[in-house]
Amino acid sequence: MDINDIKATIRDAASTAGRKAGEIANKTKIKFALANLQGDLDELYEKLGRLYYEAVTQGINNGTKESAIITKIDSIKDDMEILKAEIGEFPRKGKICRHCGKNIPKNSSFCPYCGKDA
């Protein structure tokens, strides 16, 4: 084995290590984003529960407020699904963007990656 072979082997090993480190960092960022979204989701569920409790115990009609919270919950859940699929936590259930080819939620009107119409 000559010096050029050794240099090439070292370069390949360094490149592989760098790529793996980048993948780990990306997964960590995605998991952090998922944790933040889960916190937002928990807060919305709590608000929805309070509105329901008011509706039942006090006869208050919170239909518009409840609908707005449910819409936010659905949006966060879609975002979480995309992030989970990106790190391979579960198989995607959705459709493929015809412009960029990425997996997107089946009810998306626009691709969250390229922004074009789905």
Secondary structure, DSSP 8 states (H G I E B T S, - for coil): --HHHHHHHHHHHHHHHHHHHHHHHHHHHHHHHHHHHHHHHHHHHHHHHHHHHHHHHH----HHHHHHHHHHHHHHHHHHHHHHHHTTSS---EEE-TTT--EEETT-SB-TTT-SB-
